[in-house]
Amino acid sequence: MNLEDKKLELTYPCNWDYKVIVHKDCDIHDITKCVFGEREHKVQKSNKSKSDKYHSYKVSTLVHNDDDRKEIFEQLRKDENVKIVL
């Protein structure tokens, strides 16, 4: 199935979840405070790797438009302690 031509159609504002995988020794709340500041968001621990080297979290917030959603993704991705953002 080729999804390259498909555009994600969302009705904004909407709640959006990011899956954030970080090194186990880092504090996810430090990362989210840096990205979100005073903006309301939730962090839920999700899983950890078999080797316990990485932990994953679901980070949820209200996004107002496509640019807002993508900017948060990029800010999370840029943090040096973040391995992957989905």
C-alpha positions in Angstrom: 0.0 0.0 0.0 1.5 3.3 -1.1 0.6 6.1 1.4 2.9 8.8 -0.1 0.1 10.6 -1.9 -2.2 10.5 1.2 -2.5 13.5 3.4 -3.5 13.2 7.1 -6.9 14.8 7.5 -7.6 16.0 11.0 -10.2 18.4 12.4 -8.4 20.9 14.6 -8.1 21.6 17.4 -7.7 17.9 18.5 -5.8 15.8 21.1 -2.6 14.3 19.8 -0.4 11.6 21.3 3.3 11.4 20.7 5.2 8.2 21.6 8.6 9.3 22.9 11.4 6.9 23.5 14.2 8.2 25.7 17.4 6.9 27.4 16.4 5.4 30.7 18.4 7.8 32.8 16.8 11.0 31.5 13.8 12.6 33.1 10.9 12.8 30.5 9.5 15.7 32.6 12.6 17.8 32.0 12.1 17.3 28.2 8.4 18.0 28.2 8.8 21.1 30.4 11.4 22.4 27.9 9.1 21.7 24.9 5.7 22.5 26.3 6.5 25.1 29.0 3.2 26.0 30.7 1.2 24.4 27.9 -1.1 21.6 29.3 0.1 18.1 28.5 0.0 14.6 30.0 2.8 12.1 30.3 2.2 8.4 30.7 4.9 5.7 31.1 4.3 3.2 28.3 7.1 0.6 28.1 10.8 -0.1 28.4 13.2 -2.0 26.2 14.2 -5.6 27.1 17.7 -4.4 28.0 16.1 -1.5 30.1 18.3 1.0 28.2 15.3 2.9 26.9 11.9 3.9 28.3 8.9 5.0 26.2 6.1 7.4 27.2 2.9 8.6 25.7 2.9 12.4 25.7 -0.6 13.9 24.9 -1.6 17.5 24.3 -4.1 19.6 22.4 -2.8 20.7 19.0 -4.3 23.7 17.2 -3.3 23.1 13.6 -0.9 21.0 11.4 2.0 23.3 12.0 1.6 23.2 15.8 1.5 19.3 15.7 4.6 19.1 13.5 6.5 21.8 15.5 6.0 19.8 18.8 7.2 16.7 17.0 10.4 18.5 15.9 11.1 20.0 19.3 10.8 16.6 20.9 12.9 14.9 18.3 15.7 17.5 18.7 16.3 16.7 22.3 19.6 14.9 22.8 18.1 12.4 25.2 15.3 11.4 22.8 16.0 8.3 20.7 12.7 8.2 18.7 9.5 10.1 18.4 6.5 8.5 16.8 
